[in-house]
Amino acid sequence: NLNIIYKTALFLAVEKENTEIVKLLLTNNKIDVNFLKKIKISNHIFNAILKLYISIKFKLYISIMF
C-alpha cells in the first residue's frame, strides 16, 4: 500500500534546509509557492517518517518546557 502526501516546493526546500531554493521560490513572481506536489511513499517508509517526526517534536517540546 502507498500513502500519498502533498507538499509544496517551498515546504520541501525548507524541509531540506536549501536556502538558495527558498530564496528563488520567494523572489520569482512566476512561481506559485502554494502549488502542491503529490508524493507517493510506501507504508513502512511513511510510518518511519512519522515516528521520526513525532520523536523530533517531542524532543523540541521537552527542550522548551525544561
DSSP file with accessible surface (Angstrom, degrees, kcal/mol):
  #  RESIDUE AA STRUCTURE BP1 BP2  ACC     N-H-->O    O-->H-N    N-H-->O    O-->H-N    TCO  KAPPA ALPHA  PHI   PSI    X-CA   Y-CA   Z-CA
    1    1 A N              0   0  168      0, 0.0    42,-1.6     0, 0.0     2,-0.4   0.000 360.0 360.0 360.0 150.0    0.0    0.0    0.0
    2    2 A L  E     -A   42   0A 111     40,-0.2     2,-0.4    41,-0.1    40,-0.2  -0.876 360.0-147.4-116.7 146.2    1.0    3.6   -0.7
    3    3 A N  E     -A   41   0A  44     38,-3.7    38,-2.6    -2,-0.4     2,-0.5  -0.869  15.1-144.1-103.6 145.0    0.5    6.7    1.3
    4    4 A I  E     -A   40   0A  82     -2,-0.4     2,-0.4    36,-0.2    36,-0.2  -0.948  16.7-175.3-114.1 128.0    0.1   10.0   -0.6
    5    5 A I  E     -A   39   0A  40     34,-2.9    34,-3.1    -2,-0.5     2,-0.5  -0.953  13.2-148.6-119.7 140.4    1.5   13.2    0.9
    6    6 A Y  E     +A   38   0A 131     -2,-0.4     2,-0.3    32,-0.2    32,-0.2  -0.948  25.4 163.8-111.4 126.8    1.0   16.6   -0.6
    7    7 A K  E     -A   37   0A  41     30,-2.1    30,-3.4    -2,-0.5     2,-0.2  -0.984  31.6-123.4-137.9 151.7    3.8   19.2   -0.1
    8    8 A T  E  >  -A   36   0A  26     -2,-0.3     4,-2.4    28,-0.2     5,-0.2  -0.529  27.7-115.1 -88.2 161.1    4.7   22.5   -1.7
    9    9 A A  H  > S+     0   0   51     26,-0.7     4,-2.5    23,-0.2     5,-0.2   0.897 119.1  53.6 -60.5 -38.1    8.0   23.2   -3.3
   10   10 A L  H  > S+     0   0   41     23,-0.6     4,-2.5     2,-0.2     5,-0.2   0.931 107.8  49.3 -63.3 -44.4    8.6   25.8   -0.7
   11   11 A F  H  > S+     0   0  103     22,-0.3     4,-3.0     1,-0.2    -2,-0.2   0.927 111.6  49.1 -60.6 -44.5    7.9   23.3    2.1
   12   12 A L  H  X S+     0   0   43     -4,-2.4     4,-2.1     2,-0.2    -1,-0.2   0.904 110.8  50.1 -62.8 -41.2   10.3   20.8    0.6
   13   13 A A  H  <>S+     0   0    7     -4,-2.5     5,-2.7     2,-0.2    -1,-0.2   0.916 113.9  44.7 -64.4 -42.3   13.0   23.4    0.2
   14   14 A V  H ><5S+     0   0   86     -4,-2.5     3,-1.6     3,-0.2    -2,-0.2   0.928 111.2  53.9 -66.0 -43.4   12.6   24.5    3.8
   15   15 A E  H 3<5S+     0   0   94     -4,-3.0    -2,-0.2     1,-0.3    -1,-0.2   0.871 112.6  43.5 -58.6 -37.2   12.5   20.8    5.0
   16   16 A K  T 3<5S-     0   0  157     -4,-2.1    -1,-0.3    -5,-0.2    -2,-0.2   0.370 111.3-123.9 -90.2   4.6   15.8   20.2    3.2
   17   17 A E  T < 5 +     0   0  170     -3,-1.6     2,-1.2     1,-0.2    -3,-0.2   0.834  55.1 156.2  56.2  38.8   17.3   23.4    4.5
   18   18 A N     >< +     0   0   73     -5,-2.7     4,-2.1     1,-0.2     3,-0.3  -0.711  16.2 177.7 -97.7  88.6   18.0   24.6    1.0
   19   19 A T  H  > S+     0   0   89     -2,-1.2     4,-2.6     1,-0.2     5,-0.2   0.820  75.3  58.9 -65.7 -30.9   18.1   28.4    1.4
   20   20 A E  H  > S+     0   0  123      2,-0.2     4,-2.3     1,-0.2    -1,-0.2   0.924 108.8  44.2 -65.0 -42.8   19.0   29.1   -2.2
   21   21 A I  H  > S+     0   0   69     -3,-0.3     4,-3.0     2,-0.2     5,-0.2   0.906 111.4  54.2 -68.5 -39.3   15.9   27.4   -3.4
   22   22 A V  H  X S+     0   0   30     -4,-2.1     4,-2.3     1,-0.2    -2,-0.2   0.953 110.6  46.6 -58.2 -47.7   13.8   29.1   -0.8
   23   23 A K  H  X S+     0   0  119     -4,-2.6     4,-1.6     1,-0.2    -2,-0.2   0.915 112.6  50.2 -60.4 -44.5   15.1   32.5   -1.9
   24   24 A L  H  X S+     0   0   87     -4,-2.3     4,-1.3     1,-0.2     3,-0.3   0.933 111.7  47.4 -60.5 -46.3   14.5   31.6   -5.6
   25   25 A L  H  < S+     0   0   15     -4,-3.0    -1,-0.2     1,-0.2    -2,-0.2   0.882 114.8  45.8 -63.4 -38.6   10.9   30.5   -4.9
   26   26 A L  H  < S+     0   0  108     -4,-2.3    -1,-0.2    -5,-0.2    -2,-0.2   0.698 115.7  44.8 -81.4 -19.1   10.1   33.6   -2.9
   27   27 A T  H  < S+     0   0  114     -4,-1.6     2,-0.8    -3,-0.3    -1,-0.2   0.594  93.9  82.6-101.5 -10.6   11.6   36.1   -5.3
   28   28 A N    ><  -     0   0   56     -4,-1.3     3,-1.6    -5,-0.2    -1,-0.1  -0.826  58.2-165.8 -99.1 110.4   10.3   34.7   -8.6
   29   29 A N  T 3  S+     0   0  153     -2,-0.8    -1,-0.1     1,-0.3    -4,-0.0   0.570  84.2  67.5 -74.6  -3.8    6.7   36.0   -9.1
   30   30 A K  T 3  S+     0   0  188      2,-0.0     2,-0.5    -3,-0.0    -1,-0.3   0.554  86.5  83.7 -87.9  -7.2    6.2   33.4  -11.9
   31   31 A I  S <  S-     0   0   60     -3,-1.6     2,-1.0    -6,-0.2     3,-0.1  -0.841  72.0-144.1-102.9 128.5    6.3   30.6   -9.4
   32   32 A D    >   -     0   0   99     -2,-0.5     3,-1.6     1,-0.2   -23,-0.2  -0.791  12.3-170.0 -88.8 102.7    3.2   29.6   -7.4
   33   33 A V  T 3  S+     0   0   30     -2,-1.0   -23,-0.6     1,-0.3   -22,-0.3   0.620  82.9  61.6 -71.2 -10.3    4.7   28.6   -4.0
   34   34 A N  T 3  S+     0   0  124    -26,-0.1    -1,-0.3   -25,-0.1     2,-0.2   0.439  72.9 120.4 -94.0  -0.1    1.3   27.2   -2.9
   35   35 A F    <   -     0   0  141     -3,-1.6   -26,-0.7     1,-0.1     2,-0.4  -0.466  60.8-134.7 -67.0 128.1    1.3   24.6   -5.7
   36   36 A L  E     -A    8   0A  94     -2,-0.2     2,-0.5   -28,-0.2   -28,-0.2  -0.698  10.9-152.4 -91.8 136.9    1.1   21.1   -4.1
   37   37 A K  E     -A    7   0A 120    -30,-3.4   -30,-2.1    -2,-0.4     2,-0.5  -0.905  15.6-133.6-105.1 130.0    3.2   18.2   -5.2
   38   38 A K  E     -A    6   0A  98     -2,-0.5     2,-0.5   -32,-0.2   -32,-0.2  -0.732  22.9-170.3 -85.7 126.7    1.8   14.7   -4.8
   39   39 A I  E     -A    5   0A  48    -34,-3.1   -34,-2.9    -2,-0.5     2,-0.5  -0.981   6.9-156.6-120.3 124.2    4.4   12.3   -3.2
   40   40 A K  E     +A    4   0A 129     -2,-0.5     2,-0.3   -36,-0.2   -36,-0.2  -0.887  19.6 168.2-102.7 128.2    3.7    8.6   -3.0
   41   41 A I  E     -A    3   0A  29    -38,-2.6   -38,-3.7    -2,-0.5    -2,-0.0  -0.978  35.7-103.1-136.5 153.9    5.5    6.6   -0.4
   42   42 A S  E  >  -A    2   0A  27     -2,-0.3     4,-2.7   -40,-0.2   -40,-0.2  -0.270  34.7-110.1 -72.6 160.2    5.1    3.0    0.9
   43   43 A N  H  > S+     0   0   53    -42,-1.6     4,-2.8     1,-0.2     5,-0.2   0.889 115.5  51.3 -58.9 -43.7    3.5    2.4    4.3
   44   44 A H  H  > S+     0   0  139      2,-0.2     4,-1.8     1,-0.2    -1,-0.2   0.891 113.2  45.1 -68.4 -34.2    6.7    1.3    6.1
   45   45 A I  H  > S+     0   0   78      2,-0.2     4,-2.6     1,-0.2     5,-0.2   0.925 113.1  51.2 -71.0 -42.1    8.6    4.4    4.9
   46   46 A F  H  X S+     0   0   57     -4,-2.7     4,-2.7     1,-0.2    -2,-0.2   0.932 110.6  48.7 -58.3 -45.8    5.6    6.6    5.9
   47   47 A N  H  X S+     0   0   81     -4,-2.8     4,-2.4     1,-0.2    -1,-0.2   0.892 110.7  50.7 -63.9 -38.5    5.5    5.0    9.3
   48   48 A A  H  X S+     0   0   59     -4,-1.8     4,-2.2    -5,-0.2    -1,-0.2   0.922 111.8  47.4 -65.2 -42.7    9.2    5.5    9.8
   49   49 A I  H  X S+     0   0   84     -4,-2.6     4,-2.8     2,-0.2    -2,-0.2   0.921 111.5  51.1 -64.4 -42.1    9.0    9.2    8.8
   50   50 A L  H  X S+     0   0   74     -4,-2.7     4,-2.6    -5,-0.2     5,-0.2   0.926 110.0  48.9 -62.4 -43.3    6.0    9.7   11.1
   51   51 A K  H  X S+     0   0  154     -4,-2.4     4,-2.4     1,-0.2    -1,-0.2   0.913 112.7  48.2 -63.0 -41.8    7.9    8.1   14.1
   52   52 A L  H  X S+     0   0  106     -4,-2.2     4,-2.6     2,-0.2    -2,-0.2   0.933 111.4  50.3 -63.5 -45.0   10.9   10.3   13.4
   53   53 A Y  H  X S+     0   0  131     -4,-2.8     4,-2.6     1,-0.2     5,-0.2   0.933 111.8  47.3 -59.4 -46.9    8.7   13.4   13.2
   54   54 A I  H  X S+     0   0  100     -4,-2.6     4,-2.5     1,-0.2    -1,-0.2   0.915 111.5  51.6 -62.9 -40.8    6.9   12.6   16.5
   55   55 A S  H  X S+     0   0   46     -4,-2.4     4,-2.5    -5,-0.2    -2,-0.2   0.925 111.4  46.5 -62.5 -44.1   10.3   12.0   18.1
   56   56 A I  H  X S+     0   0   98     -4,-2.6     4,-2.4     2,-0.2    -2,-0.2   0.931 112.9  49.1 -65.3 -44.9   11.7   15.3   16.9
   57   57 A K  H  X S+     0   0  101     -4,-2.6     4,-2.6    -5,-0.2    -2,-0.2   0.906 111.7  49.9 -61.5 -40.5    8.5   17.2   18.0
   58   58 A F  H  X S+     0   0  127     -4,-2.5     4,-2.8     2,-0.2    -2,-0.2   0.938 111.0  48.3 -64.0 -45.2    8.7   15.5   21.4
   59   59 A K  H  X S+     0   0  141     -4,-2.5     4,-2.4     2,-0.2    -2,-0.2   0.897 112.6  49.1 -63.0 -39.0   12.3   16.4   21.9
   60   60 A L  H  X S+     0   0   90     -4,-2.4     4,-1.9     2,-0.2    -2,-0.2   0.934 111.1  49.8 -65.6 -43.2   11.6   20.0   20.9
   61   61 A Y  H  X S+     0   0  135     -4,-2.6     4,-2.4     1,-0.2    -2,-0.2   0.932 111.7  48.2 -60.0 -46.3    8.7   20.2   23.3
   62   62 A I  H  X S+     0   0   60     -4,-2.8     4,-2.1     1,-0.2    -1,-0.2   0.916 110.2  51.5 -62.4 -43.2   10.8   18.8   26.2
   63   63 A S  H  < S+     0   0   77     -4,-2.4    -1,-0.2     1,-0.2    -2,-0.2   0.856 112.6  46.3 -65.7 -31.1   13.6   21.3   25.5
   64   64 A I  H  < S+     0   0  121     -4,-1.9    -1,-0.2     1,-0.2    -2,-0.2   0.892 113.5  48.4 -75.0 -39.1   11.2   24.2   25.5
   65   65 A M  H  <        0   0  100     -4,-2.4    -2,-0.2    -5,-0.2    -1,-0.2   0.807 360.0 360.0 -73.9 -28.9    9.4   23.0   28.7
   66   66 A F     <        0   0  193     -4,-2.1    -1,-0.1    -5,-0.2    -3,-0.1  -0.323 360.0 360.0-120.0 360.0   12.6   22.4   30.7
